Amino acid sequence: MVQDLSGHPSADPLFGAAWAAAGVPRSSRSWNLPLVNGLAVAAIIAGVGYRLWAAHLPADVLREEAVLFAAGTLLAGVAVAVRVSKLAPRLAVQLPIMVYAAILAVLVLGIAGRWLGDDLPPLAAVSFAAVFLQFDVGLRSRHFIYVFAIAILGLGALWAYAVTQLMVSVSAIVIWTLLVMGLGLLALLTSRAVERDLGVQVERQSSLLATLSDLGEGLVITERGRFVAGNDAYVNLTGYSREELAAMPSLIGMAPEEQRERLAANLSQRLAGGDVPARYTSAIITKSGRRVEVEVAIHRVTTRRDQLLTLVSDITERLRAEAGERESETRFRTLFQQAQAGMAFAGLDAHITTVNPAFCELVGYSDTELRTLSLLDITHPDDVAALQDAMHTMLAGEEEGRRIEKRYTRQDGEHVWVDLTMRLVRGADDKPMYFQTVAVDIRDRKRAEVLQAARFAVTQALVTSPGWDKAAAGVLEGLCRTLDWELAEYWEVDIPREAMHFVTSWKRPGRDTSAFEATAANQTYRRGEGLAGRVWEAGAPIAMPDLGADTSPRAAAAVAVGLHGIVGFPVRSGRRVVGMISLHTWAARDLDDGLIAVMNDVGSQIGEFVERKRAEVALQESEKRMRSVLDNVSDGLATIDPAGVIDSANPAVVKLFGYSEQELVGQQSDILIATTHRAAFDNYLQRRLKLDIPVSGAHETMGKRKNGSLFPLEFVVSSMQVGARHLFIATLRDISERKAHTDALEYQALHDALTGLPNRSLFGDRLRQALLAARRNQKMFGVLLLDLDRFKDINDALGHDRGDSLLQEVTARLRGVLRATDTIARLGGDEFAVLTPDAKHPEDVVATARKILASLEGPFAIGDQMVETGASIGIAMYPVHGDDPSTLLRRADVAMYVAKRSGGGYAVYQPEQEAQTLRRSGLAGELRRSIPQGELVLHYQPQVTLATGTIHSVEALVRWNHPREGLMPPDRFIPMAEETGIIHPLTAWVIDAALTQLCKWIADGIDVSISVNVSPRNIEDHSLEEMVARALGNFKVEPNRLTLEITEGVAMAAAAAKALHRLHEIGVRLALDDFGTGYSSLLYLMRLPVNEIKIDRSFVSALASDPDSGAIVRSAVGLGHNLGLRVVAEGLQDRMAEAVLVEAGCDAAQGFLVGRPAEETEITALLMQQAGLTKERLTESG
């Protein structure tokens, strides 16, 4: 919609406001304003001149004319002054009209006066009034018709007066009449021209607005900053109506305050013709208060000097998008610079343009150096073709990107394996722009793959070879090929000679190293001599990266053929070094942890293989010697001709096979062999009989008796000459018993004798096989280690025979819940291991652990007693928790320890558990140092006689004042002390510290005894009696003032009885702690030299709520008194329980109701108060 521009206020500072208030349309004024002004001035000058020329007029008339002229001029000046004022634009129009009215009134009065006085009318006033009004109100004003009419009436009055009075010159009247008429005609012509110009301007502006309104952009026309017109888009953008916009003094007021001064200055400069940008960005505050960012384009309206056409575009979203792009670019740049992966951008010719720091670090070049190279320049020569193929494929549009594993060649020459993701970036027109690459360092993974391949190669060579002499070459070749070495040697320890000698070697084809290899033929080394001797002596790998520094003859020979680096690894059988493998390379090369780990595994594997084969050879040699004796006694003997036909057979053969000699003679010898083994047997005879190729040693096959039964048969064929006949004699032996014996020996070597389960060795072998299968098939499996709960206490209490029976019962239950494919092994003591090779998910392994725990829940009938036990199970899974046997077993052991610490059940290995185990190991070392560093302290808990309420004894309780963790209770460190052996010096310290304090109290006149807890490990060590006797002798304390508290389970063990009797003989008192929770029998208890029993706190604390606990306590008190023992209740916490104990006749009690464990000063004050002593009295007595 185009708005009508007529009637709108102008921005003209001088005349516009007045014209707008008077309703004058805007138009061009540049051509008629000077003309109007000029005519007005000419009229004034003419009137004044004429009046001066008419000097014949009377003086009083001239004075009157002058006064009227001056009055008119003054009023006209005031009107002009008001008109140019910006403060009263409407008054600028109204005042000239009032001036005109005043002049007209003076004129009328003057005419009336002249009529009365016969004087001439004031012609100057009339003429000036007419001219002034024509000029002041404006020739284009809508009031002009009224002004002109009044002027005509005035002239008419003038003509009438002149005709009647005949006092005015006709020429003067004619001149002024023509002047007024001319001005009227001019006003009429000007008004029409203005109307035409206004129509053209309105039509042009309307057309412009109509055209630009369709653009959707805001469009506004202003005059000196005030709103003239605007399209709907502009109105909608601001939120104001057109009337509200028109009422604004300036549209600059919608700009933010900080921008207004700049915008006003720009507007002034543009209106003045200054050099101001025609396009700039700004902002407006809409009617709703929302800030809108805009782009402003300003154009001058050619038809009006002060009008501007402004295009206003909302760029808020564009700026937000640009800010988002800048933020995204900043984020990308930050990520690019901080990324751990190497990132590079390259042109279509692979020339590098941009790299991040990680890429520079990966390839060893600086940013500047890389920008002079291409991706192909730093790629390993063997990988260039693959990279070029990827680039060509992407440029051809066949792929958007590709992921490959390749090698970069670093500046230092090292080859770096990377996982490279490469993508071709295209522009909006789908035209290729550049390549983007992301390289992840996979050296560790590749190294692990290489090391694993080495393990596999060695294992394969050993498994597929009958003996070490055949396997050695395959092992050395596998190591060289997988680990990228040039030459490998195997050296073996000759135990009788105490020397290491060369056995065999393998080298890659290519360079001639025969001169170096020849130096090994007759070379031997003793411990500490040469590389082989040093490895033998150290029992550890030794590397010589640069042989040039070695002056030995072998080193010089190696350097002469181009070998510079050598590494030697021990081959072990258990802890004994039985050989060495040396690896040689053309370049200097150091050891790394992965290579050491692999070669340690390989060395152990080879050592076991060599020792096993050596034992087998020794066994075979022994059997040969035995066979030489028995051949003529009981072995079957048959002669065979070169065609393989049986010629004769001794009775042993007849007995062995069930044929008569007549049935055998003339038959092919393979009649004695099982059908499935005849081909191999015939091949043997072909070589031995027909080709007469010597075949040494005995051979095994399957024999077949006449009745069809099969049996293992050993045979040896040797040649003999019987007259002219060349025959062969076959020694045949049934080795069924020997095979059974061998199988039994192997079984015994690989199984636990007590339970029949696989032992640690067999479990380790099956674990290795499971690893190989899992790697090959990319499967998982679980390893579970379980330890029986309380087994040691049961074993000690009931005896080892009963303990063995419990292990057998546990084995039976475990076999009942495990699958046939699972392996269960006894590793020793009460520790078992389970292998679950068919587990498909971690939940399967956990389910197995739950089944094991459930199977152990019920009691076990061991002899005439029912025993309960449980298990603590640790779980580790391949591959998430480890990829080698030792790691899996170690982490399962860590998890088992966590389960045990949690009270039993199962635990799955977590990485932080290992850290806790390491922390526990560190804590054990700190505990060992805590005794000499004085970090242990004793707290004391009083024990009162219930009948009197007096303290008769205190229990010494050890605390560890840890430098970082503060005061630690005994349950935090006593179990660890028992496991590590620190318990012995710790117990000695406690006894010494307790007796030291007891001596002080006795010296101060305090009559009290003291008790100390003794660990089961102290009883087992058999050194407790000596420790106590020495302490009593050192402190000169009466033995009966010291009570040693021993748990019920320990006291019931047969081994503890002797120790307790010896302690009783020393004179110390013995207390049975935690009574009621163990396996004590009444008969055994009667035989123990104990002085008191301490009822366990679990029964005492439940006295107020559990009737059964009350019955147990009463029974325990009665039992103790019947046996002549003092009865003490532990854990007394409330008065109700105290009343029950008193009623039951319990002798003494301790617990929080009596007193909490306290430091020495606090318990001393309590004892002094009871004894009626004070510090002052003690000082006086001292």
Secondary structure, DSSP 8 states (H G I E B T S, - for coil): -----TT-----TTTHHHHHHTT------TTTHHHHHHHHHHHHHHHHHHHHH-TTS-HHHHHHHHHHHHHHHHHHHHHHHHHT-SS-TTHHHHHHHHHHHHHHHHHHHHHHHHHHHT----HHHHHHHHHHHHHHH-TT-TTHHHHHHHHHHHHHHHHHHHHHH--S-HHHHHHHHHHHHHHHHHHHHHHHHHHHHHHHHHHHHHHHHHHHHTTTSEEEEEETTEEEEE-HHHHHHH---HHHHHTSS-GGGGS-HHHHHHHHHHHHHHHTT----SEEEEEEE-TTS-EEEEEEEEEE-TTSTTEEEEEEEE-HHHHHHHHHHHHHHHHHHHHHHH-SSEEEEE-TT-BEEEE-HHHHHHHT--HHHHTTSBTTTTB-GGGHHHHHHHHHHHHTTS-SEEEEEEEEE-TTS-EEEEEEEEEEEE-TTS-EEEEEEEEEE-HHHHHHHHHHHHHHHHHHHHHT-SSHHHHHHHHHHHHHHHHT-SEEEEEEEETTTTEEEEEEEEE-SSS--HHHHHTTTT-EE-TTSHHHHHHHHHTS-EEES-GGG--SHHHHHHHHTT--EEEEEEEEETTEEEEEEEEEESS-----HHHHHHHHHHHHHHHHHHHHHHHHHHHHHHHHHHHHHHTTTTSEEEEE-TTSBEEEE-HHHHHHH---HHHHTTSBGGGGB-GGGHHHHHHHHIIIIIS-----S-EEEEEE-TTS-EEEEEEEEEEEEETTEEEEEEEEEE-HHHHHHHHHHHHHHHB-TTT--B-HHHHHHHHHHHHHHHHHHT--EEEEEEEETTHHHHHHHH-HHHHHHHHHHHHHHHHHHS-TTSEEEEEETTEEEEEETT--SHHHHHHHHHHHHHHTSS-EEETTEEE---EEEEEEEETTT-SSHHHHHHHHHHHHHHHHHTTSEEEE--HHHHHHHHHHHHHHHHHHHHTTTT-EEEEEEEEEETTT--EEEEEEEEEEEETTTEEE-GGGTHHHHHHHTTHHHHHHHHHHHHHHHHHHHHHTT---EEEEE--HHHHHHT-HHHHHHHHHHHHT--GGGEEEEEEHHHHHSHHHHHHHHHHHHHT-EEEEEEETSS---HHHHHHS--SEEEE-HHHHTTTTT-HHHHHHHHHHHHHHHHTT-EEEEE---SHHHHHHHHHHT--EEESTTT---B-HHHHHHHHHHHHT--HHHHHHH-
